[in-house]
Structure formats: structure tokens, C-alpha cells
Amino acid sequence: MTYNGGGTVFGNPSGNGYKSGSIAFVPNGSGGYYLVFSSESTVYSSLGLVCWYFTISGTTLSIQSSLNRTYTGLPTSSTTKINTCYGDGKFYFARDAGAVYSLGSSNNSITNESFSVTNAYDFGYWKNL
């Protein structure tokens, strides 16, 4: 894949001190999906969790800058690994074996969903029946 026609994907991960990242697909409201890359950085730690929104056309990612979000105030833990997924109309965040939070798309809010995940290395979509 290329990012905006160039060879560097996700803005130089090594140089920007990315600690951990996660990708998820989020509906775009028109029947398609955005690829959302979320990460935390040692270089830009004051930004907290940063989420970049991309559209995909063929093998090219194009950033949707107006949708990008930052979320500060998420609790830290002994792991730096982060996990994201989308389900039931919400974009979720959790650390490995940690509490689950939903991330607001319009006001950068964080909501503790009052449950946790026990797995590591991302978690998948689920739907309440």
C-alpha cells in the first residue's frame, strides 16, 4: 500500500516514536469504510491516543484530515499495547487485558464501558443481540 502516492505508510513510525498501534475499519456513512490507524507515541506523548482516518482506493491510502482525532486521559497500564475495533455503532479502545472505552467521534470524549477484555493483540467485532 502507498500513503498519498508515497512509499511511507502512517507517517514514519520509527522516527515518530510509535509505541503501539492498531487498525480498525469504521463505517463512513455511505456504505463503505474508513481505515482508522490509532497509535501512541513517545515523541508526541502529550497528544495521547491519535487516530488517523483514511480512505482506500486500490492500494492507495488517502488521509481524511478533518476526521482525525486525539484522545488524552486514557489510563496507562503495564502494557503499551493498544487495541481498537468498531461494533454496535461505537469505536472501542482497550489495552491488552484492560478496560474497554468507547471513543467519541465528534467531541473527542472517552467513556468507560464498565467491562474489560481478557485477550491481547486486538479484539474483534461483536454485536449485542
C-alpha positions as CSV (number, residue, x, y, z in Angstrom):
1,M,0.0,0.0,0.0
2,T,1.0,3.6,-0.5
3,Y,0.1,6.6,1.5
4,N,-1.0,9.6,-0.6
5,G,1.1,8.2,-3.5
6,G,4.4,7.9,-1.5
7,G,6.2,5.0,0.0
8,T,5.9,5.9,3.6
9,V,2.9,4.5,5.4
10,F,1.5,6.1,8.5
11,G,4.0,9.0,8.8
12,N,7.4,7.5,9.6
13,P,6.5,5.1,12.6
14,S,10.1,4.6,13.7
15,G,11.1,8.3,13.6
16,N,7.9,9.4,15.4
17,G,8.5,7.0,18.3
18,Y,5.3,4.9,17.9
19,K,4.9,2.7,20.9
20,S,2.0,0.7,19.7
21,G,-0.7,0.9,17.0
22,S,-3.9,-0.7,15.9
23,I,-6.1,-0.6,12.9
24,A,-9.9,-0.9,12.6
25,F,-12.5,-0.4,9.9
26,V,-15.2,2.2,10.7
27,P,-18.3,2.8,8.5
28,N,-18.2,6.0,6.5
29,G,-21.9,6.6,6.4
30,S,-22.1,5.9,2.7
31,G,-21.9,2.1,2.7
32,G,-18.1,2.0,2.7
33,Y,-15.5,2.1,5.4
34,Y,-12.6,4.2,6.7
35,L,-9.4,2.5,7.8
36,V,-8.5,4.1,11.2
37,F,-4.9,3.8,12.3
38,S,-4.6,4.6,16.1
39,S,-1.3,4.9,17.9
40,E,0.5,6.3,20.9
41,S,4.0,7.9,20.6
42,T,6.9,8.5,22.8
43,V,7.8,11.6,20.8
44,Y,4.3,13.1,20.8
45,S,3.1,11.7,24.1
46,S,1.2,14.8,25.0
47,L,-1.3,14.0,22.2
48,G,-2.3,10.8,23.9
49,L,-4.0,8.4,21.5
50,V,-4.0,9.7,17.9
51,C,-6.5,8.3,15.4
52,W,-5.9,8.9,11.6
53,Y,-8.8,8.2,9.2
54,F,-8.0,7.0,5.6
55,T,-10.0,6.1,2.6
56,I,-8.7,3.2,0.4
57,S,-8.7,3.2,-3.4
58,G,-7.0,0.2,-4.9
59,T,-3.7,0.1,-3.0
60,T,-3.6,3.8,-2.1
61,L,-4.5,5.3,1.3
62,S,-5.7,8.9,1.3
63,I,-5.9,10.7,4.7
64,Q,-9.2,12.3,5.7
65,S,-7.6,15.0,8.0
66,S,-10.9,16.6,9.1
67,L,-11.8,13.3,10.8
68,N,-8.5,12.7,12.7
69,R,-8.9,12.8,16.5
70,T,-6.7,12.8,19.6
71,Y,-7.8,11.4,23.0
72,T,-6.0,12.3,26.2
73,G,-6.7,11.0,29.6
74,L,-6.8,7.3,28.8
75,P,-5.3,5.3,31.8
76,T,-1.9,3.8,31.3
77,S,-1.0,0.3,32.3
78,S,1.9,-2.1,32.4
79,T,1.4,-2.7,28.7
80,T,1.8,-0.2,26.0
81,K,-0.2,-2.4,23.5
82,I,-3.4,-0.9,22.3
83,N,-6.4,-2.5,20.6
84,T,-9.3,-0.9,18.6
85,C,-12.4,-2.2,17.0
86,Y,-15.8,-0.9,15.8
87,G,-19.1,-2.5,16.8
88,D,-22.7,-1.6,17.9
89,G,-22.2,1.9,16.5
90,K,-19.1,2.7,18.7
91,F,-15.4,2.9,18.2
92,Y,-13.7,1.0,21.0
93,F,-10.3,1.1,22.6
94,A,-8.6,-1.2,25.1
95,R,-5.1,-2.1,26.2
96,D,-4.2,-5.8,26.4
97,A,-6.4,-7.4,29.1
98,G,-7.7,-4.0,30.1
99,A,-10.8,-1.9,30.5
100,V,-12.8,-1.1,27.3
101,Y,-13.5,2.5,26.4
102,S,-15.6,4.0,23.6
103,L,-14.2,7.0,21.8
104,G,-16.5,9.8,20.7
105,S,-16.2,10.9,17.1
106,S,-17.4,14.5,17.4
107,N,-16.1,15.7,20.8
108,N,-13.1,13.5,21.5
109,S,-14.8,12.1,24.6
110,I,-13.8,8.9,26.4
111,T,-16.4,6.7,28.0
112,N,-15.6,3.7,30.2
113,E,-17.8,0.9,29.1
114,S,-17.6,-0.8,32.5
115,F,-16.2,-4.1,31.3
116,S,-12.8,-5.4,30.2
117,V,-11.2,-7.7,27.7
118,T,-9.0,-10.6,28.7
119,N,-7.3,-11.1,25.4
120,A,-4.3,-9.5,23.8
121,Y,-3.3,-8.3,20.3
122,D,-6.6,-6.7,19.2
123,F,-10.1,-7.8,19.7
124,G,-12.9,-8.3,17.1
125,Y,-16.3,-7.0,16.4
126,W,-19.2,-8.2,18.4
127,K,-22.9,-7.4,18.3
128,N,-25.4,-7.3,21.1
129,L,-28.4,-9.5,20.2
